[in-house]
Amino acid sequence: IRETSTALTAFGRRPVMLSINPAYAWIIALNLSRVGTNIGLADFSGKITARNSLPDYSPAELMQKLPAVIKDLLLSCPFPDRKILGLGITAPGPLDRDKGRILNPPDFALWHNVNIVQPLSETLGFPVFLENNAAAAAIAEFHQGKAGQYDNFLVLTVDSGIGAGLFLNRRPYQDGAGLGQEVGHMTIDWQGKACSCGSRGCLERYAAIPELLADAADQYGIGAPASWQELVDRAIGTDSVAGSLLERQTDYLAAGLVNMRNFLELDSVILAGDLTYKPELLLRSLKRKIDCMALTRNNRQM
Protein backbone atom coordinates (compact mmCIF):
# COMPACT_ATOMS: atom_id res chain seq x y z
CA ILE A 1 0.00 0.00 0.00
CA ARG A 2 1.00 3.64 -0.28
CA GLU A 3 -0.04 6.93 1.25
CA THR A 4 -2.03 9.19 -1.04
CA SER A 5 -3.58 12.21 0.69
CA THR A 6 -5.17 13.35 3.93
CA ALA A 7 -8.88 13.50 4.62
CA LEU A 8 -10.79 16.40 6.13
CA THR A 9 -12.24 15.75 9.59
CA ALA A 10 -14.14 17.91 12.07
CA PHE A 11 -11.48 17.52 14.75
CA GLY A 12 -8.25 15.71 15.56
CA ARG A 13 -5.41 14.74 13.33
CA ARG A 14 -6.26 14.35 9.67
CA PRO A 15 -6.17 10.67 8.67
CA VAL A 16 -3.77 9.63 5.94
CA MET A 17 -5.52 7.83 3.11
CA LEU A 18 -4.01 4.60 1.78
CA SER A 19 -4.36 2.89 -1.58
CA ILE A 20 -3.03 -0.17 -3.35
CA ASN A 21 0.36 0.46 -4.90
CA PRO A 22 -0.04 -0.81 -8.49
CA ALA A 23 3.74 -0.80 -9.02
CA TYR A 24 4.32 -3.34 -6.24
CA ALA A 25 4.49 -6.38 -8.52
CA TRP A 26 3.36 -7.96 -11.78
CA ILE A 27 0.67 -10.63 -12.01
CA ILE A 28 0.52 -12.88 -15.07
CA ALA A 29 -2.79 -14.25 -16.34
CA LEU A 30 -3.24 -17.14 -18.77
CA ASN A 31 -6.66 -17.95 -20.19
CA LEU A 32 -7.21 -21.31 -21.89
CA SER A 33 -10.42 -21.59 -23.88
CA ARG A 34 -11.99 -23.55 -26.71
CA VAL A 35 -11.45 -20.66 -29.11
CA GLY A 36 -7.89 -19.69 -28.24
CA THR A 37 -5.24 -18.99 -25.62
CA ASN A 38 -4.48 -15.52 -24.27
CA ILE A 39 -1.84 -14.25 -21.88
CA GLY A 40 -1.86 -10.93 -20.06
CA LEU A 41 0.22 -8.89 -17.65
CA ALA A 42 -1.48 -6.95 -14.84
CA ASP A 43 -0.16 -4.60 -12.23
CA PHE A 44 -0.93 -5.12 -8.54
CA SER A 45 -4.23 -3.25 -8.85
CA GLY A 46 -5.41 -5.70 -11.51
CA LYS A 47 -5.09 -3.30 -14.45
CA ILE A 48 -4.04 -5.10 -17.62
CA THR A 49 -0.84 -3.59 -19.00
CA ALA A 50 -0.20 -5.93 -21.94
CA ARG A 51 -1.80 -8.95 -23.57
CA ASN A 52 -1.11 -11.33 -26.42
CA SER A 53 -2.89 -14.15 -28.22
CA LEU A 54 -0.95 -17.41 -28.45
CA PRO A 55 -1.03 -20.12 -31.13
CA ASP A 56 -2.98 -23.31 -30.48
CA TYR A 57 -0.17 -25.05 -28.66
CA SER A 58 -0.55 -28.56 -27.29
CA PRO A 59 -0.18 -28.76 -23.49
CA ALA A 60 3.43 -29.93 -23.80
CA GLU A 61 4.28 -27.15 -26.27
CA LEU A 62 2.65 -24.47 -24.12
CA MET A 63 4.51 -25.53 -21.00
CA GLN A 64 7.78 -25.58 -22.92
CA LYS A 65 7.30 -22.18 -24.58
CA LEU A 66 5.63 -20.26 -21.75
CA PRO A 67 8.84 -19.02 -20.02
CA ALA A 68 9.99 -17.34 -23.25
CA VAL A 69 6.49 -15.97 -23.87
CA ILE A 70 6.43 -14.42 -20.39
CA LYS A 71 9.91 -12.95 -20.87
CA ASP A 72 8.85 -11.30 -24.14
CA LEU A 73 5.69 -9.95 -22.49
CA LEU A 74 7.71 -8.39 -19.67
CA LEU A 75 10.21 -6.82 -22.08
CA SER A 76 7.33 -5.11 -23.89
CA CYS A 77 6.37 -3.27 -20.69
CA PRO A 78 7.98 -0.65 -18.49
CA PHE A 79 9.83 -2.00 -15.46
CA PRO A 80 10.47 -5.52 -16.82
CA ASP A 81 12.53 -6.35 -13.70
CA ARG A 82 9.63 -5.78 -11.31
CA LYS A 83 8.96 -8.94 -9.32
CA ILE A 84 6.27 -11.40 -10.37
CA LEU A 85 3.79 -12.50 -7.72
CA GLY A 86 2.50 -15.47 -9.67
CA LEU A 87 0.62 -16.88 -12.63
CA GLY A 88 -3.14 -17.33 -12.59
CA ILE A 89 -4.59 -19.78 -15.12
CA THR A 90 -8.26 -19.93 -16.05
CA ALA A 91 -9.77 -22.81 -18.02
CA PRO A 92 -13.13 -24.45 -18.68
CA GLY A 93 -14.33 -26.86 -16.02
CA PRO A 94 -14.59 -29.29 -14.56
CA LEU A 95 -11.15 -28.99 -13.08
CA ASP A 96 -9.46 -29.83 -9.80
CA ARG A 97 -8.31 -26.51 -8.41
CA ASP A 98 -6.44 -27.98 -5.45
CA LYS A 99 -4.40 -30.43 -7.51
CA GLY A 100 -3.94 -28.06 -10.45
CA ARG A 101 -5.45 -30.48 -12.93
CA ILE A 102 -7.83 -29.85 -15.81
CA LEU A 103 -10.20 -32.82 -15.76
CA ASN A 104 -12.58 -33.50 -18.65
CA PRO A 105 -14.20 -30.31 -19.99
CA PRO A 106 -16.48 -31.15 -22.93
CA ASP A 107 -15.05 -30.22 -26.33
CA PHE A 108 -11.64 -29.60 -24.75
CA ALA A 109 -10.14 -33.05 -25.18
CA LEU A 110 -6.56 -31.90 -25.77
CA TRP A 111 -6.36 -30.74 -22.16
CA HIS A 112 -8.12 -33.66 -20.48
CA ASN A 113 -6.39 -34.86 -17.30
CA VAL A 114 -3.50 -32.42 -17.70
CA ASN A 115 -1.76 -31.27 -14.52
CA ILE A 116 -0.69 -27.79 -15.51
CA VAL A 117 0.12 -26.19 -12.15
CA GLN A 118 2.93 -28.35 -10.79
CA PRO A 119 5.16 -28.48 -13.88
CA LEU A 120 4.74 -24.77 -14.59
CA SER A 121 5.46 -23.72 -11.00
CA GLU A 122 8.63 -25.83 -11.06
CA THR A 123 9.71 -24.36 -14.40
CA LEU A 124 8.82 -20.73 -13.71
CA GLY A 125 9.94 -20.55 -10.09
CA PHE A 126 6.91 -18.68 -8.77
CA PRO A 127 3.39 -19.69 -7.62
CA VAL A 128 0.87 -20.90 -10.20
CA PHE A 129 -2.88 -21.12 -9.57
CA LEU A 130 -5.73 -22.71 -11.53
CA GLU A 131 -9.36 -21.56 -11.49
CA ASN A 132 -12.52 -22.24 -13.45
CA ASN A 133 -12.85 -19.43 -15.99
CA ALA A 134 -16.45 -18.62 -15.07
CA ALA A 135 -15.66 -18.58 -11.34
CA ALA A 136 -12.75 -16.24 -12.05
CA ALA A 137 -15.09 -13.96 -14.01
CA ALA A 138 -17.41 -13.77 -10.99
CA ILE A 139 -14.51 -12.81 -8.71
CA ALA A 140 -13.46 -10.08 -11.14
CA GLU A 141 -17.05 -8.84 -11.44
CA PHE A 142 -17.35 -8.62 -7.65
CA HIS A 143 -14.14 -6.66 -7.13
CA GLN A 144 -13.96 -4.55 -10.29
CA GLY A 145 -17.43 -4.64 -11.82
CA LYS A 146 -20.98 -3.95 -10.66
CA ALA A 147 -21.59 -7.10 -8.63
CA GLY A 148 -20.18 -5.68 -5.39
CA GLN A 149 -23.64 -4.33 -4.54
CA TYR A 150 -25.14 -7.83 -4.37
CA ASP A 151 -24.87 -10.47 -1.64
CA ASN A 152 -25.82 -13.43 -3.85
CA PHE A 153 -25.30 -13.42 -7.57
CA LEU A 154 -24.46 -15.60 -10.54
CA VAL A 155 -22.23 -14.67 -13.48
CA LEU A 156 -23.34 -16.68 -16.51
CA THR A 157 -20.81 -16.72 -19.34
CA VAL A 158 -22.22 -17.77 -22.72
CA ASP A 159 -19.87 -18.17 -25.67
CA SER A 160 -18.42 -21.40 -27.09
CA GLY A 161 -19.74 -23.07 -23.95
CA ILE A 162 -21.69 -22.06 -20.86
CA GLY A 163 -20.07 -21.52 -17.49
CA ALA A 164 -21.12 -20.00 -14.19
CA GLY A 165 -19.48 -18.36 -11.21
CA LEU A 166 -21.49 -18.11 -8.00
CA PHE A 167 -21.24 -15.76 -5.01
CA LEU A 168 -23.22 -16.51 -1.84
CA ASN A 169 -23.20 -14.17 1.17
CA ARG A 170 -20.64 -11.99 -0.62
CA ARG A 171 -18.14 -14.81 -0.89
CA PRO A 172 -17.25 -17.00 -3.89
CA TYR A 173 -18.87 -20.40 -3.59
CA GLN A 174 -15.95 -22.81 -3.34
CA ASP A 175 -17.18 -26.33 -3.85
CA GLY A 176 -14.33 -28.42 -2.55
CA ALA A 177 -11.62 -28.77 -5.17
CA GLY A 178 -13.51 -26.75 -7.77
CA LEU A 179 -15.46 -29.51 -9.47
CA GLY A 180 -18.93 -27.94 -9.50
CA GLN A 181 -20.82 -24.87 -10.75
CA GLU A 182 -21.22 -26.56 -14.15
CA VAL A 183 -24.50 -24.84 -14.94
CA GLY A 184 -23.95 -25.52 -18.64
CA HIS A 185 -24.49 -29.21 -17.90
CA MET A 186 -27.78 -28.73 -16.12
CA THR A 187 -30.35 -30.88 -17.96
CA ILE A 188 -33.26 -28.91 -19.42
CA ASP A 189 -34.57 -31.85 -21.51
CA TRP A 190 -33.88 -35.31 -20.14
CA GLN A 191 -34.70 -36.85 -23.53
CA GLY A 192 -32.78 -34.21 -25.44
CA LYS A 193 -29.52 -34.01 -27.34
CA ALA A 194 -26.67 -36.23 -26.23
CA CYS A 195 -23.84 -34.24 -24.66
CA SER A 196 -20.14 -35.05 -24.64
CA CYS A 197 -20.29 -34.90 -20.82
CA GLY A 198 -22.27 -38.16 -20.92
CA SER A 199 -25.70 -36.70 -20.12
CA ARG A 200 -28.59 -35.58 -22.31
CA GLY A 201 -30.36 -32.29 -22.82
CA CYS A 202 -27.65 -30.12 -21.24
CA LEU A 203 -28.22 -26.37 -21.37
CA GLU A 204 -24.89 -25.99 -23.19
CA ARG A 205 -26.10 -28.25 -26.02
CA TYR A 206 -28.85 -25.75 -26.79
CA ALA A 207 -27.75 -22.28 -25.71
CA ALA A 208 -23.99 -22.22 -26.38
CA ILE A 209 -23.32 -19.96 -29.36
CA PRO A 210 -22.07 -22.71 -31.74
CA GLU A 211 -25.30 -24.66 -31.11
CA LEU A 212 -27.43 -21.62 -31.86
CA LEU A 213 -25.49 -20.90 -35.06
CA ALA A 214 -25.92 -24.53 -36.12
CA ASP A 215 -29.68 -24.09 -35.70
CA ALA A 216 -29.44 -20.91 -37.77
CA ALA A 217 -27.60 -22.78 -40.54
CA ASP A 218 -30.38 -25.38 -40.62
CA GLN A 219 -33.07 -22.72 -40.96
CA TYR A 220 -31.35 -20.34 -43.35
CA GLY A 221 -29.29 -22.66 -45.46
CA ILE A 222 -27.23 -20.27 -47.58
CA GLY A 223 -26.66 -16.87 -46.00
CA ALA A 224 -26.98 -17.92 -42.35
CA PRO A 225 -25.46 -15.56 -39.77
CA ALA A 226 -21.86 -16.49 -39.00
CA SER A 227 -21.73 -15.03 -35.49
CA TRP A 228 -23.89 -14.09 -32.53
CA GLN A 229 -23.26 -10.43 -33.36
CA GLU A 230 -24.61 -10.86 -36.88
CA LEU A 231 -27.66 -12.76 -35.64
CA VAL A 232 -28.45 -10.00 -33.12
CA ASP A 233 -28.08 -7.29 -35.77
CA ARG A 234 -30.54 -9.16 -37.99
CA ALA A 235 -32.97 -9.71 -35.11
CA ILE A 236 -32.93 -5.99 -34.29
CA GLY A 237 -33.82 -5.33 -37.92
CA THR A 238 -36.63 -7.00 -39.82
CA ASP A 239 -35.28 -10.57 -40.00
CA SER A 240 -38.03 -12.72 -38.45
CA VAL A 241 -35.93 -15.91 -38.52
CA ALA A 242 -33.17 -14.24 -36.52
CA GLY A 243 -35.80 -12.87 -34.16
CA SER A 244 -37.24 -16.34 -33.56
CA LEU A 245 -33.76 -17.77 -32.97
CA LEU A 246 -33.05 -15.10 -30.37
CA GLU A 247 -36.38 -15.87 -28.71
CA ARG A 248 -35.45 -19.54 -28.65
CA GLN A 249 -32.14 -18.61 -27.01
CA THR A 250 -33.98 -16.79 -24.24
CA ASP A 251 -36.26 -19.84 -23.78
CA TYR A 252 -33.22 -22.01 -23.12
CA LEU A 253 -31.50 -19.52 -20.85
CA ALA A 254 -34.68 -18.81 -18.91
CA ALA A 255 -35.15 -22.53 -18.23
CA GLY A 256 -31.67 -22.80 -16.76
CA LEU A 257 -31.82 -19.55 -14.79
CA VAL A 258 -35.24 -20.28 -13.31
CA ASN A 259 -33.86 -23.59 -12.03
CA MET A 260 -31.01 -21.68 -10.37
CA ARG A 261 -33.32 -19.00 -8.99
CA ASN A 262 -35.74 -21.55 -7.54
CA PHE A 263 -32.83 -23.31 -5.85
CA LEU A 264 -30.82 -20.30 -4.66
CA GLU A 265 -31.77 -16.88 -3.28
CA LEU A 266 -30.10 -14.94 -6.08
CA ASP A 267 -30.20 -11.15 -6.06
CA SER A 268 -28.86 -10.86 -9.58
CA VAL A 269 -27.70 -12.74 -12.66
CA ILE A 270 -24.95 -11.06 -14.67
CA LEU A 271 -24.50 -12.16 -18.27
CA ALA A 272 -21.02 -12.29 -19.76
CA GLY A 273 -19.44 -13.50 -22.97
CA ASP A 274 -20.98 -13.04 -26.43
CA LEU A 275 -24.38 -12.06 -24.99
CA THR A 276 -23.06 -8.64 -23.99
CA TYR A 277 -23.31 -7.51 -27.63
CA LYS A 278 -26.34 -5.19 -28.00
CA PRO A 279 -28.10 -7.08 -25.19
CA GLU A 280 -31.28 -4.99 -24.83
CA LEU A 281 -33.57 -7.21 -26.91
CA LEU A 282 -32.35 -10.40 -25.27
CA LEU A 283 -32.54 -8.93 -21.75
CA ARG A 284 -36.13 -7.76 -22.18
CA SER A 285 -37.25 -11.15 -23.41
CA LEU A 286 -35.26 -13.05 -20.79
CA LYS A 287 -36.51 -10.94 -17.89
CA ARG A 288 -40.12 -11.31 -19.05
CA LYS A 289 -39.85 -15.10 -19.18
CA ILE A 290 -38.08 -15.43 -15.84
CA ASP A 291 -40.66 -13.19 -14.17
CA CYS A 292 -43.42 -15.46 -15.49
CA MET A 293 -41.74 -18.77 -14.62
CA ALA A 294 -39.88 -18.28 -11.34
CA LEU A 295 -41.48 -19.67 -8.20
CA THR A 296 -40.61 -16.53 -6.23
CA ARG A 297 -41.78 -14.10 -8.92
CA ASN A 298 -44.38 -12.48 -6.62
CA ASN A 299 -42.02 -12.14 -3.68
CA ARG A 300 -38.59 -11.35 -5.04
CA GLN A 301 -37.44 -9.28 -7.97
CA MET A 302 -34.13 -9.88 -9.74
N, C-alpha and C positions, 0 to 999 in steps of 0.2 A: 504494500500500500504506500501511498504518498500523501503528503499534506498539500492541500489545494488553496483554501482561503479560510477566513474566519466568518462566523455567523453572527448576526446582530441579536442581542438578547436584552431583556429589560434591565437586568442587573447582573453583577458578577463578571468574571472573566469571560471574554468571548471564546466560545469553543472553536477549535481548529477542525475544519472539515477534512475528511479523508476520502480517498478514492483508490480504485484499483490502478496500479501502475502497469499500463499495457506493455511497457518496454522490459518487464521483468524477465520474460522468457518466451520462446516460441512453442507453439503446439502444432503438431502435424496431424492432419486428418486424411484418412483414406476411405473412400466410399466404393464398395463393390456392388454392382447392380447387374441386372440382366441386360441392360442396354449400354453398358460401358463402365470404365473405371476412372475415377477422378481423385486427384490428390490436391490438398490445399495446405496453406501455411497461415496460421492465425496467431495474433499477438495474445497477451495474457488476458485481455478483455474479451477475446472471442472474435475480434474483427479479422476477417479474411484479408490477408495482404497479397497473396499470390495463389494461383491455382492452375492446374494443367490437366488435360485429358491424357490418359495412357492407352497404348494399344491393348488389344485383347490378349494379354499374356495368360499362359497357363499358370496355375499356382506355383509350380517350381520356377518358371521364368520370372514371375513377379517377385518372388522372394529373393531371387538372385540379383535382379536389377534394381530393387528398391533403394539400397544404399546410395547408388549413383544418382538415381532420380531425386532423392532427398537433397543430396549435395548440390545438384544443379538448381533445385528450387531455392535453396538458401542463398546461393551465389547471385540469384536474380533479385534479391531483396537487400535493403539496407541492413547493416549489422548482421552479416552472415555468421559471425562468431558468437552471437548471443546463445545462451544455453537452451537446450531442448528439454522440455518437461516430459514429453512422451508422445506416443503415436496412438491415436484413437481410430479404430477401424469399425465401419458400419457395413452390414451385409444383410441380405434377406434372411428371415428365419424359416424354420427353427434352427437355433444355434445354442451351443452350451457356453454361456458367457464365462462361467467360472473356469472351465478347462480350456477356453480359447479355441473352441472347435466349431466350425460350420458343419451342421448335421446334414439334413437332406431337404433343402428348400426346393420346391417344385420348379421345374424348368431352369435349374441351376446346377446341372449334374456335374459339371467340371469341378465344382468346389465341394462336392459331397464328401463328408468325413475328413475334411482337411483341418489339421491343427495349424492355425496361422500365427497364434500369439507366441508360443514358446520359441520356435525357430527364429522369428523376427526379433524378439527381445534379445536373444543370444547374439544375433548378427549385428544389431544396431547398437546395443549397449545402453539402452534406456527403456523405461516401461512401455509396454504395448497393451492396449485394452480392446476388447471386442464387444460390440453392442448391436442389437437388432436395429436396423435402420429406421423403422417406424417409431420405436421407443426413443431413439436418439432425437428424432424430429420433435417428439412431445417434450423432451427435456429442453431443447432449444426454444420451442414455442413458449414454454413456461417462463424461462429466464430472459428471453430477448424478444418475444412476440407479445401477443395480446392475451395469452392464456393465464397470466399471473393473477387476473381478477377472479378466476374460478377455483373452487375447491376440488371439484370432480369433473374431469373432462376427458374426451377421447380425441386424439388426432388420427384421422383416417386418411392414409395416403393411397391414392388411386393413380396408377400409371401402368407399367407393364405387369404389375401384380397388385395385390391389395394388402396393405399392412396397417397395423394400429399400434399406437402408443397410448397408455392409460395412466392418468393421474387420479389418485383417490386420497382425499383429505390432504391435498396440496403436496403429496409425495408421489414419486413414480412408483407404479405398482411393479414390484420385483417378484416375479414368480419363480422362486428357487434359482436355478441356474440360468434362467432366461429362455425357457422352452415354450412358453405360452404366448398369449395375446395374438394368436393367429386368426384374427377375425376373418381374413380372406378365405379361410377353410371352415367357416361356419356353413352348415348345410341349409340352403333355402328351398331345396327340392330333393327329397330323399330318393326319388326315382329319376333324377336328372342326369346331366352329363357326367361321365366318368372323369375324375380328376387324377392328375399324376401323384397326388398325395395318398391315393388309395381309397378315397371316399367318393361320394357322388353328390352332385348338385351343389358344389361349393360356390360361395358368393364370387370368388375370384374367376370361376369358369364362366360367369355371366357378365360381371361388371368391370373386369380388368379391360383396359383400353384395347389390347389386341383382340379380345373376344368381341367387343362391340364393333370394331372395324371389320372383323370377319362377317358379322351379321350384316353390316352395311354392304359388303362386297356381294353377299348373296342377294340382297334386295335390289341393288343398283345394277349389278353386272358391270358393264363398262362405265367408267366415270365415277366410281365410288370414291368418297372422301378418303384421303390417304392418312389423315391424322385427326385427333380429337379436335384440334383447333379448326380444321376445315369443316368438320361436321357441325361444330357450334356455329360457325359463321353462316353455314347454310340454314341451320335451324332458326337463327335470328332473322333470316330473310324469308323467302316464300317457299322454301323447300319442305314440303309436307313429309317426305320420307325421312329427312334428317330430323324434323320435329318429332316424329313418332319414335325414332331411335333414341333421341334424348329422353323422351318420356319413359321409354322402356328402361333406360339406364337409371332413372330416378325410382322406378318400381323396384329394381333389384337392390339399390342402395337403401331405400326405405325399409325393405324387408329385413336387411341386416341390422340397420340402426335401431329399428323398433325392438328387435330382439335384445340388443344391448341396453336400450333404455328401459325396457321392462325388467331387466335383470339388475341393472345398476342405477343408482341415483345420480345420473349425469346432469350437470349444469349446462354443458355445452358440448357440441361436436364441431371440431375444426377440420375442414377439408384441406388436403394438401395434394401436391402432385399435379397432374395434367388438368384436374378439375378447376384449378384456380384461373384458367383462361376464360375471360368474359363469363363469370359464374352466375350472373343475375337470373337468367332463365332457369337454369338447373336448380338454384337455391329456392326460388319461389315454388317450383313444382315439388321439390323434396320436402320443404317445410309443410306444405299443404297436406301431403300424404302422411307424413309422420304425425301431424296434429290430428288426423282422422283415425290413425291406426293404434297409436300408443295407448297403453292401459291407463297411464296417468295423465292423459291429455286434458282432463278437466281440473286437475289439481296442480300441475307443474308445467310451466312453460320452459322451452329450451331454445 
